[in-house]
Amino acid sequence: MVPTACRAPPCPCPCPWPPSLPEARPSGGYGLGRGCNRRVKRRAAARVVRCGLLPVDPWAPAMDSQSVASQLFAVSLFPYLGFLYFMTRSKTAPGLTLFGFYFLLAFVGATIPAGIYAKVHYGTSLSNVDWLHGGAESLLTLTNLFIVLGLRGALRKLEDTKESSSEGSQDSKEKGSI
């Protein structure tokens, strides 16, 4: 039996190939090759197993990765918005870093229309149109720079306050000993 995340049942009919060798299976999918009759094929093709949020057909030879990727992209926006909400509310993040995390939304907002434009105008994905992909990725580069520079500034500020407090405590010790 081919291991799957959903633990789909094995083929109900006797197949002429060993199920332990997935590369040797017929092209019809797991258990739907030469040894199966048409009725079993129709029944298995209509069966859909629900794994988490997405319906998955365990008998399909390949999944449509574009649709899964777009669904995951859309769903991932909600946890990120929650992250931004709580980071803003905590008031502990450096200002430039917080701006960088918000600027990531500009990257997302520019990437979606750029991807649509690439698909409509060029008939391909965004990653295959260099000038659009480069423009979108430059926004991601700016996002990373804002985050890193904000964190670097906060660390330097923290080091300066530690140095000034340690110098102040040493001065007070010297004055107390005189």
C-alpha positions, 0 to 999 in steps of 0.5 A: 500500500502506498503511504498517504497522509489520509491513509486511503484504503487499498485497491478493492480488486486484485491488481497484477503489480505489487502495491509496495512498488509505487513506481511500478503501478499502472498509469491509472493511479493506485489500484486503477490499472490493468487489473481493475474493472470499469465499475471499480474505476468509477466508484474510486474516482467519485470517492473523495477523502477529506483531509483537514480543510481541503478535499483530496482525491487519493486516486488522482495521479497528481494534485493541482498545485496552483489551486492548493498554493493559492488557497494556502496563500489566502488562508495565511493572510489571517494569521499574519494579520493577527501577528501584526495586531498583537505586535502593534498592541504590545508596543515593544517592537521598534518602529522601523521593524513594525513598519517593515512587517506592515510593508510586507502587505505592500509586497503581497498587494503588489504581487497579486495584481502582477501575477494576474497581469503576467497570466493574462498578458503573457500567459505564464506565471509571475516567476517567468516574467523577469521584470514583473518578478524582479519588481515584486521581489524588490518590495520584499527586499525593502521589507527585509531591510526595514525589519533588519535596520529596525532591529539593529537600531533597537539593539544599538539603543539597548547597548548604549543604555547598558553602557551608560547605566554601567558607567553611571554605577561605576561613577557612583561607586568611585564617589562613594569610596572617596 
